[in-house]
Amino acid sequence: MIEPRNLTGRYYSIVSPSARTLFNCARNFEIGSFRYVDVPNATHVTVNSLPKVGSVDGWELLLEHIAVNALHNSRARYDAPKCDEDTRVEVTGEMMDWIEDRDGPQSLLCMTGAAGSGKSALQQTIAERCARSDILAAAYFISSADHTRNTASPIVPTIAYQLGLKHNSFRNAIAAAIEHDRQIFYQSLQSQVDVLIIRPFKKLWWSKQLDSSTFPHAILIDGLDECNGDEPGIFYDLADQRRQAEIKQTELLVAIEHCIVDNDLPFRWFIASRPEVAIRTAMEPGGNLHEAAYHIQLSDNYDASGDMRKYLRRRFEAIGLRIRDPRWFTEGSIETLVQAASGQFIYVAVVYKYITEPRTSPAERLKIVLTWAPRKGQMARPFEALDRLYTNILLGAKNAYEAVDTHRGRDFLLLFEILHFTPSAASTVRISADVLAALLGLEARGEENLISDLRSLVTFEKSDGQLFLKGYHKSFSDFSDEQTRAKELFVSKSRIHRHLAKCCMQRIVELCPLKLDSLPDEYQDLSVFHRRGLEQAVRKLSFFLQGETTLDDNVVDFTENRGWHKLDKLLPLFNSLGHFNPGEVEGWISRNPEIAAVITEFTEKWKCDQEWW
C-alpha cells in the first residue's frame, strides 16, 4: 500500500524491502511526505523530504522573536520574589477567585500599586498557582533592566508561543499563520494579536478541535509601566523615550481590549503596573478599559503590615537557628521596621537582604538599620537598593516634565519638593496643591502635570475640602530629605523658602495693578485661580522671607516695582493682617539694613494695623 502525500519528491529512487523499485529513474519532482507500507511482511518506511528552497518553518521563526527571560519559570528569573504561603492571603484570594471564574462579567483584571508594594511578587505567586491548577495559558514579566524583555515587540509572540505549547493544533495554526506572513512581527500589536492569537483560536474553536472550557485561560502580564518604546537601532532622548514608552503601553492595552471586547475570547487577562499615565488613563472614567476591567488598587485597599511582620519574624527566626541565638532580635525591632516600611514590601525585603549579606553579623546589621543616621564618611548604605528605585523614578519624571515645551526653564525637582514639603509635618505652613500651583506661577491644574509620572510614589488626598499631596511611603520622604541619599536630586529647605519668597513677590507685582486706587475693581477681574495665588502670596511673604539671608535681585526688583506699596494695599483687601507677621519682616530687615529705609515705615504701620485688627 502506497500513501503519497504532496507527491513532489526530489532526487529519490526509493527501494522497498522486497527489492521493488518505486519511481525508478524519476527526475524533477519532489515529495513533501511519503509513506510506504508492505503489508505481507509488516514493513513500513516513512521518508520526509528536504524542505523546499526558500520555505520557512513558522514555529522556528516564532522562537526567534520571543523573550525566554520573561517566562514565569525562566532561568533568568530564578528565585523570583513571591508571597509566603500565609501572607497576602486576602488579595491573592481575591485574584484567584476572579481568575477561576471563567464566566465573570469582566475579562481583564488590573492591579495597580505604588513602587515597592509587592506587585511582582503577587504576580509570580498567582502565576505559580495557576500553573499548578493547569489554568495558566501564558505569563510575561516585563523588566526595564533586561533588554530582552523591556520592549513591546516580544510580548505577543511570547504569549502565542506559550499558547501553542498547550495544544498541538494551536501550535500548527500559529506556525501556518507565520508562514503565510513572515513580517507579522513588525506589524502593530493589534495585528499580531489578531494573527497569532485570535484567528488561530477561533478557527480551532469553531471547528471543535479545541474545547474552550478546558483550555488554560489565564494570561498574566507584569510590569506594564516598565515597557519601553524604543526599538533596536532607534535612539531617542530621555523625554522622547518616556513618550514612546507610554505610546507602546497604550498600544498594548488597546490590543488586549480588542481581544476581550471585540472578540469575546475566553481568556482572563491579569495586568500589574504602577499607576502611570497609560494604565491610569485607560482605567479612569471615560477610559477605554474603565468598564471592561476589574481594578485592584494595592495601596488603597490592602494593609500589608501584618504580612510584613510574618515575613520578618519567620526569616529572623531562621537566622536565629543558623547563628544559634534566638534572641538576636526583638519584637520591637520588627515593629520598628514595619512602621518604617509604610506598607512598602520592598522596604522589608531590602532590609532583610542587607542583614543577611555573607560574612556579616546579622545583629550588627540590624542595629545599623534601626539606628541609621547619615554621618560624614559613613560607609554603610542599608537602603541602597531603595535609593536606586527612587532615583530612577524621579529622574524619569524630571526628564519627561522638563522636555515639554511649556515647561522649559522650570526646575522640576524644586517645584515637586515644594509641593511635597508644604503639607508635610516638617513644614509650619500648609498650602493646598491647587493654590500652590497658582503661587508658583504654574498653569491651572499644573500640580497634576507635575506628578503625572510620580503616581507610584505620591497621590492627592482631600482634607477639609482641599487637595494636598500625600506620599505613599515614609521611606520616600526620608530619601528626599537626606542629601547623602538623594545626592544630586536633593533640594534644601532654605532653597524651597527662597523660591517661595520669590514667587510671592512676583505674584504681587504681576497681579496687582499700578493704579492702586482701582485695586478692588481690578482684583475682581482676576480669575479665581489667580486670586487665590495672590492671596497666599500676600499672607505668606513675611514667613518665606525668613529664609532670605541676603538681599538678592528679586527683592531689589520687588522694591523698584513698588512691591511694598502694593503689599500695603493688598493686606486689608484680603483681611490678611491676622496672617501676615511684620515681626518676621523686621527680622529679615535686620539682616539687610540697606533696604531698611524703604520698608521700616511700612512695618511700623503694619504693626499698628495688626493691633487694631
C-alpha positions in Angstrom: 0.0 0.0 0.0 1.4 3.3 -1.1 0.2 6.6 0.6 1.7 9.5 -1.2 1.1 12.9 0.3 2.0 16.1 -1.6 3.7 13.9 -4.2 6.5 16.2 -5.2 9.7 14.3 -4.2 13.2 15.2 -5.4 16.4 13.1 -6.1 14.8 10.0 -4.6 15.0 6.5 -6.0 13.3 4.5 -3.3 13.7 0.8 -3.0 11.3 -1.2 -0.9 12.5 -4.0 1.4 11.2 -6.6 -1.1 13.6 -5.0 -3.7 10.8 -3.5 -5.7 11.8 -0.1 -7.1 9.4 2.8 -6.9 9.7 5.9 -9.2 12.8 4.4 -10.8 14.7 7.0 -13.0 12.2 9.7 -12.0 13.5 13.2 -12.2 12.4 16.8 -11.5 9.7 16.1 -9.0 9.5 16.5 -5.1 8.0 14.5 -2.3 6.7 16.5 0.6 6.0 13.4 2.7 6.0 9.7 1.6 4.9 6.6 3.5 5.3 3.0 2.1 3.8 0.0 3.8 4.4 -3.6 2.7 1.5 -5.4 4.3 2.6 -9.0 3.9 5.9 -8.5 5.7 4.5 -5.9 8.1 7.1 -3.5 6.9 6.7 0.3 6.5 9.1 3.1 5.6 8.4 6.8 6.1 10.5 9.3 4.1 10.5 13.0 4.7 12.0 15.2 2.0 14.3 18.1 2.5 12.5 21.4 2.8 11.9 23.3 -0.3 14.4 26.0 -1.1 13.0 29.3 0.4 10.5 27.5 2.6 10.1 28.6 6.3 9.2 26.8 9.5 6.7 29.2 11.1 7.3 27.8 14.6 11.0 28.1 14.4 10.6 31.7 13.2 8.3 32.4 16.1 11.1 31.2 18.5 13.4 33.8 17.1 11.0 36.6 18.3 10.2 35.5 21.9 11.7 36.6 25.2 12.5 33.5 27.2 13.6 35.6 30.1 10.0 36.9 30.5 8.5 33.5 31.3 7.4 33.0 34.9 9.7 30.0 35.3 12.7 31.2 33.2 16.3 30.7 34.4 16.8 34.5 34.3 14.1 34.8 37.0 15.3 32.0 39.2 14.1 32.5 42.8 11.9 35.4 41.8 10.2 37.1 44.7 6.8 35.6 45.7 4.5 35.7 48.7 4.9 33.4 51.7 2.1 30.9 52.0 0.4 32.7 54.8 0.9 36.3 53.6 -1.1 38.5 51.2 -3.9 35.9 51.7 -6.8 38.3 51.2 -5.6 39.9 48.0 -4.3 36.6 46.4 -7.6 35.0 47.3 -9.5 37.8 45.5 -7.3 37.5 42.5 -7.6 33.7 42.2 -11.3 33.9 42.7 -11.5 36.3 39.8 -9.3 34.2 37.5 -11.1 31.0 38.3 -14.5 32.5 37.5 -14.5 31.9 33.7 -17.9 33.4 33.4 -17.3 36.6 35.3 -18.5 39.8 33.7 -15.1 41.3 33.2 -12.2 39.6 31.3 -9.4 42.0 32.5 -8.0 42.4 36.0 -5.8 45.4 36.5 -3.7 45.6 39.7 -2.1 48.9 40.3 0.1 49.8 43.3 2.9 52.1 44.3 6.6 51.3 43.7 7.7 48.6 46.0 4.2 47.4 47.1 4.8 43.8 46.0 3.1 43.7 42.6 5.6 41.4 41.0 5.7 39.0 44.0 1.9 38.8 43.8 2.0 38.1 40.1 4.7 35.4 40.5 2.6 33.8 43.2 -0.5 33.8 41.0 1.4 32.5 38.0 2.7 29.5 40.0 -0.8 28.8 41.5 -2.4 28.9 38.0 0.4 26.7 36.6 -0.3 24.1 39.4 -4.0 24.2 38.6 -3.3 23.9 34.8 -5.1 27.1 34.0 -2.0 29.2 33.2 -2.2 30.0 29.4 0.7 32.4 29.4 2.7 34.8 31.6 5.0 37.6 30.7 7.2 39.5 33.2 8.5 42.8 31.8 11.7 44.3 33.3 13.2 47.6 32.4 16.6 46.2 33.5 16.6 43.3 30.9 17.0 44.4 27.3 15.4 41.1 26.1 12.1 41.9 27.8 11.8 45.7 28.2 10.1 46.5 24.9 6.7 45.6 23.5 8.0 43.6 20.5 8.3 40.2 22.1 5.2 40.3 24.2 2.6 38.9 21.7 4.9 36.3 20.1 5.9 35.1 23.6 2.3 34.8 24.7 1.5 33.0 21.4 4.4 30.6 22.0 3.0 29.6 25.4 -0.5 29.1 24.0 0.9 26.9 21.2 2.6 24.7 23.8 -0.8 23.9 25.3 -2.3 22.4 22.1 -0.7 20.9 19.0 -3.3 22.1 16.6 -3.0 25.6 18.1 0.7 25.4 17.5 0.3 24.3 13.9 -2.2 27.1 13.3 0.2 29.7 14.7 3.0 28.3 12.6 0.9 28.4 9.4 -0.1 32.0 10.1 3.6 33.0 10.3 4.5 31.0 7.2 1.8 32.9 5.4 3.1 36.3 6.6 6.6 36.3 7.9 6.5 40.1 8.5 3.8 39.8 11.2 6.4 40.5 13.9 6.9 44.0 12.5 3.3 44.9 12.4 1.1 46.6 15.1 0.5 44.8 18.3 -3.2 44.6 17.5 -2.4 42.9 14.2 -0.1 40.4 16.0 -2.9 39.6 18.5 -5.2 39.1 15.5 -2.9 36.8 13.5 -1.1 34.9 16.3 -3.9 34.5 18.9 -7.4 35.5 17.9 -7.7 33.8 14.4 -5.9 30.6 15.3 -8.1 30.2 18.4 -11.3 31.0 16.7 -10.6 28.6 13.8 -10.0 25.7 16.2 -12.9 26.7 18.4 -15.4 26.8 15.6 -14.1 23.6 14.1 -14.5 21.9 17.5 -10.8 20.9 17.5 -10.4 22.8 20.8 -12.6 22.9 23.9 -12.5 26.4 25.3 -14.0 25.2 28.6 -10.9 23.2 29.4 -8.2 25.2 27.6 -5.9 27.1 30.0 -7.3 30.7 30.2 -5.2 32.9 32.5 -2.8 35.3 30.7 -0.6 37.4 33.1 1.5 40.4 32.2 3.6 42.0 35.0 5.3 45.4 34.9 3.4 47.3 32.1 5.0 50.5 33.4 8.5 49.1 32.7 7.7 48.5 29.0 9.9 50.9 26.9 9.0 52.2 23.4 12.5 52.3 21.9 13.2 49.6 19.4 16.7 48.4 18.4 18.5 50.8 16.2 16.3 53.8 17.2 17.6 56.3 19.7 15.6 59.0 21.5 16.4 61.5 24.2 15.1 60.7 27.6 11.9 62.6 27.3 11.2 61.0 23.9 11.8 57.6 25.4 9.2 58.3 28.1 6.6 59.4 25.5 7.4 56.4 23.2 7.1 54.1 26.2 3.6 55.5 27.1 2.6 55.1 23.4 3.6 51.4 23.4 2.0 50.7 26.7 -1.2 52.3 25.5 -1.0 50.3 22.2 -0.7 47.1 24.2 -3.7 47.9 26.3 -5.7 48.6 23.1 -4.6 45.3 21.6 -5.8 43.5 24.8 -9.1 45.4 24.7 -9.5 44.3 21.1 -9.0 40.7 22.2 -11.5 40.8 25.1 -14.1 43.3 24.0 -14.3 42.9 20.2 -13.7 39.2 20.0 -15.1 37.8 23.3 -12.4 35.1 23.7 -12.5 33.1 26.9 -9.1 34.3 28.3 -8.8 36.1 31.6 -6.1 38.8 31.4 -4.3 40.0 34.5 -2.1 43.1 34.2 0.0 44.6 37.0 1.5 48.0 36.9 2.4 51.1 38.7 -0.4 53.7 38.3 1.4 55.5 35.5 -0.1 57.5 32.6 -1.1 54.7 30.2 -3.0 52.5 32.6 -4.3 55.4 34.7 -5.8 57.0 31.6 -7.3 53.7 30.4 -8.8 52.9 33.8 -10.3 56.3 34.8 -13.9 57.2 34.0 -14.2 57.7 30.2 -11.1 55.5 29.6 -11.3 52.6 27.1 -10.9 50.0 29.9 -13.0 51.6 32.6 -16.0 49.4 32.1 -14.1 46.3 30.8 -11.7 45.9 33.7 -11.8 44.9 37.4 -9.4 47.1 39.3 -7.5 46.2 42.4 -5.6 49.1 44.0 -3.0 47.7 46.4 -2.0 51.0 48.1 -5.6 52.0 48.9 -7.4 48.8 49.8 -4.9 46.4 51.4 -2.8 46.9 54.6 0.2 44.6 54.3 1.6 45.4 57.8 0.6 42.1 59.3 2.1 40.2 56.4 5.4 42.1 56.7 5.5 41.1 60.4 5.1 37.5 59.4 7.7 37.9 56.7 10.4 39.3 59.0 9.6 37.1 62.0 9.9 33.9 60.0 13.2 34.9 58.5 14.6 36.4 61.7 13.8 33.1 63.5 15.6 31.2 60.8 18.7 33.4 61.2 18.5 32.7 64.9 18.7 29.0 64.3 21.6 29.5 62.0 23.6 31.7 64.4 22.4 29.7 67.5 21.0 32.8 69.1 17.2 33.0 69.1 17.2 36.3 71.0 19.3 38.2 68.4 16.2 40.4 67.6 13.2 41.6 69.4 9.5 42.1 68.5 10.2 45.8 68.9 12.8 45.7 66.2 10.3 44.0 63.8 7.6 46.6 64.7 10.0 49.5 64.0 10.8 48.1 60.6 7.2 47.5 59.7 6.2 51.1 60.7 9.2 52.4 58.6 8.0 50.4 55.6 4.6 52.3 55.4 3.1 49.3 53.6 6.0 49.0 51.2 7.1 45.4 50.9 10.3 46.3 49.1 11.5 48.1 52.2 11.4 45.0 54.4 12.9 42.9 51.6 15.8 45.3 51.1 16.4 45.3 54.9 16.4 41.5 55.1 18.8 41.3 52.1 21.1 43.8 53.8 21.1 42.0 57.1 21.8 38.5 55.6 24.7 39.5 53.3 27.5 36.9 53.6 30.4 37.4 56.1 28.5 39.9 58.2 26.9 39.9 61.6 23.0 39.9 61.4 22.7 41.6 64.8 25.2 44.3 63.9 23.5 44.9 60.5 20.1 45.1 62.2 21.4 47.7 64.6 22.7 49.8 61.7 19.3 49.7 60.1 17.4 50.6 63.2 19.7 53.4 64.3 20.9 54.6 60.9 21.6 58.3 60.5 23.9 59.9 58.0 27.4 60.7 59.3 30.3 62.0 57.4 32.5 59.2 56.0 29.9 56.6 56.8 30.3 53.5 54.5 27.1 51.6 55.4 24.3 52.1 52.9 21.4 49.8 54.1 18.9 51.4 51.7 21.0 51.5 48.6 18.6 49.4 46.5 15.6 51.5 47.7 17.5 54.7 46.8 18.2 53.5 43.3 14.5 52.8 42.8 13.5 56.3 44.0 16.3 57.9 41.9 15.3 56.2 38.7 11.6 57.2 39.2 12.4 60.8 40.0 14.9 61.2 37.1 12.4 59.7 34.6 9.7 62.1 35.8 12.1 65.1 35.7 13.2 64.4 32.1 9.6 63.9 30.9 8.3 67.1 32.6 11.1 69.4 31.5 11.0 68.2 27.9 7.5 69.7 27.4 7.7 73.0 25.5 5.5 74.9 28.0 7.7 73.6 30.9 11.0 74.8 29.5 13.0 76.7 32.1 11.2 75.2 35.1 13.1 73.3 37.7 11.1 70.1 38.2 12.8 68.9 41.3 12.4 72.3 43.1 8.7 72.5 42.1 8.0 69.0 43.2 9.8 69.3 46.5 7.8 72.5 47.2 4.6 70.5 46.5 5.9 67.6 48.6 7.1 69.7 51.5 4.5 72.3 52.3 1.8 69.9 53.5 4.3 67.8 55.5 4.7 67.6 59.2 8.1 69.2 58.9 6.6 72.3 57.4 4.9 75.0 59.5 3.0 76.3 56.5 0.2 74.4 54.9 -1.0 75.4 51.4 -3.3 73.3 49.2 -1.8 71.9 45.9 -4.0 74.0 43.6 -3.2 77.2 45.4 0.5 76.3 45.4 0.2 75.9 41.6 -1.1 79.5 41.3 1.5 80.8 43.7 4.3 79.1 41.8 3.1 80.6 38.5 2.0 77.3 37.0 -1.0 76.8 34.8 -4.4 75.7 36.1 -4.1 72.1 37.2 -0.4 72.4 36.9 0.1 70.4 40.1 -1.4 67.3 38.3 1.0 67.7 35.4 3.9 67.9 37.9 3.2 64.5 39.4 1.9 62.8 36.3 4.9 60.4 36.3 5.1 60.0 40.0 1.8 58.3 40.8 3.6 55.3 42.1 5.1 57.4 44.9 2.5 60.1 45.6 -1.1 61.0 45.2 -3.5 63.8 46.1 -5.9 63.5 49.0 -8.7 65.8 50.2 -8.6 67.4 53.6 -11.2 69.9 54.7 -12.3 70.2 51.0 -8.8 71.0 49.8 -6.2 68.9 47.8 -2.9 68.1 49.4 0.0 65.9 48.2 0.4 62.7 50.1 3.3 60.3 49.8 2.6 56.6 49.9 5.7 55.7 51.9 7.6 57.4 54.7 10.8 56.0 53.2 10.4 58.2 50.2 10.3 61.3 52.4 13.3 60.0 54.3 15.1 59.6 51.0 14.3 63.1 49.7 15.1 64.8 53.0 18.6 63.4 53.2 21.3 64.7 50.9 23.6 61.7 51.3 20.9 59.5 49.9 19.2 61.8 47.3 22.5 63.2 46.2 22.0 65.4 43.1 18.2 65.2 43.5 18.3 66.8 46.9 16.6 70.1 47.4 17.3 72.0 50.6 14.6 73.6 52.7 16.3 77.0 52.5 16.1 76.8 48.7 12.4 76.0 49.0 11.7 79.0 51.2 13.8 81.3 48.9 11.9 80.2 45.8 8.5 80.6 47.5 9.5 84.1 48.7 10.5 85.0 45.1 7.2 83.6 43.8 5.2 85.6 46.4 6.9 88.8 45.3 6.4 88.0 41.6 2.7 87.4 42.1 2.2 90.6 44.0 4.0 92.7 41.3 2.4 90.9 38.3 -1.2 90.7 39.6 -1.6 93.9 41.5 -2.4 96.9 39.2 -0.2 100.0 39.0 -3.1 102.2 39.9 -3.6 101.2 43.5 -6.8 103.2 43.9 -8.6 100.9 41.4 -7.3 97.8 43.2 -10.7 96.4 44.4 -12.3 96.6 41.0 -9.3 95.1 39.1 -8.9 92.4 41.7 -12.4 91.2 40.9 -11.4 90.8 37.3 -8.8 88.2 38.2 -9.7 84.5 37.8 -10.4 82.6 41.0 -7.2 80.6 40.3 -5.1 83.8 40.3 -6.9 85.4 43.1 -6.1 82.5 45.4 -2.5 82.6 44.4 -2.3 86.3 45.0 -4.0 86.0 48.4 -1.4 83.3 49.5 1.4 85.5 48.2 0.3 88.4 50.5 -0.3 86.2 53.5 2.9 84.1 53.3 5.6 86.6 52.1 6.7 87.5 55.6 7.1 83.9 56.5 9.1 82.9 53.5 11.3 86.0 53.8 12.8 84.5 56.9 14.7 82.1 54.7 16.4 85.0 52.9 19.8 85.8 54.5 21.0 88.3 51.8 19.5 91.0 49.6 19.1 89.5 46.1 17.9 90.7 42.8 14.3 89.5 43.4 14.0 91.9 46.5 15.6 94.7 44.5 13.1 94.2 41.6 10.2 94.0 44.1 11.2 97.2 45.7 11.7 99.1 42.4 8.3 97.9 41.2 6.7 99.4 44.3 6.0 95.9 45.7 5.9 97.1 49.3 3.3 99.7 48.4 1.2 97.1 46.7 1.6 94.7 49.6 0.4 97.5 51.9 -2.8 98.0 49.8 -3.4 94.2 49.5 -3.2 93.3 53.2 -6.6 94.9 54.2 -8.2 93.7 50.9 -7.6 90.1 51.9 -8.1 90.6 55.6 -4.7 89.2 55.9 -3.3 91.2 58.8 -4.0 88.3 61.1 -1.8 86.0 59.0 0.9 88.5 58.0 3.7 88.9 60.6 5.5 92.3 60.5 8.0 91.0 63.1 9.2 88.4 60.5 9.8 91.2 58.0 11.7 93.2 60.7 13.9 90.2 61.4 14.7 90.0 57.8 15.4 93.8 57.6 17.9 93.4 60.5 20.0 91.2 58.2 19.6 93.5 55.2 20.0 97.1 56.6 20.5 98.6 53.2 16.7 98.2 52.5 15.5 99.2 55.9 14.8 102.8 54.9 12.2 101.8 52.4 10.5 99.1 54.4 10.6 100.4 58.0 7.7 102.9 57.5 5.5 100.0 56.3 6.4 97.6 59.1 5.6 100.2 61.8 2.2 100.8 60.0 1.5 97.1 59.7 2.2 96.6 63.4 -0.3 99.3 64.3 -2.8 98.0 61.8 -2.4 94.5 63.2 -3.0 95.6 66.8 -6.2 97.3 65.6 -7.3 94.3 63.6 
